[in-house]
Amino acid sequence: MPKIPEFKTKKEERDFWETHSSVDYWDDMEECDDSFKRLKLKSISLKLDPGLLKRIRIIAHKRGLSYNAMIRYLLSKGIEREIREI
């Protein structure tokens, strides 16, 4: 199996992994114990049209997400788009 090359930049590494499979480098990989802290979320109450919620649930199910996570994703993308247009 080939060895993982040394990368000079994050972009170089990104470009490499976009065109190579990690399976080909499995023996060269090491286990890590990195942990990631999840952001603290604030609960809110939000009223949605039942038809809209049903469509959100369908999309979320197709993507393997909870509908709450899907709503957060859609809100985030919409807000990013709005901010770019300001």
Summary of the structure (lengths in Angstrom):
residues: 86
radius of gyration: 19.8
end to end distance: 50.8
largest distance: 54.8
contacts: 129
relative contact order: 0.08
helix: 58%
strand: 0%
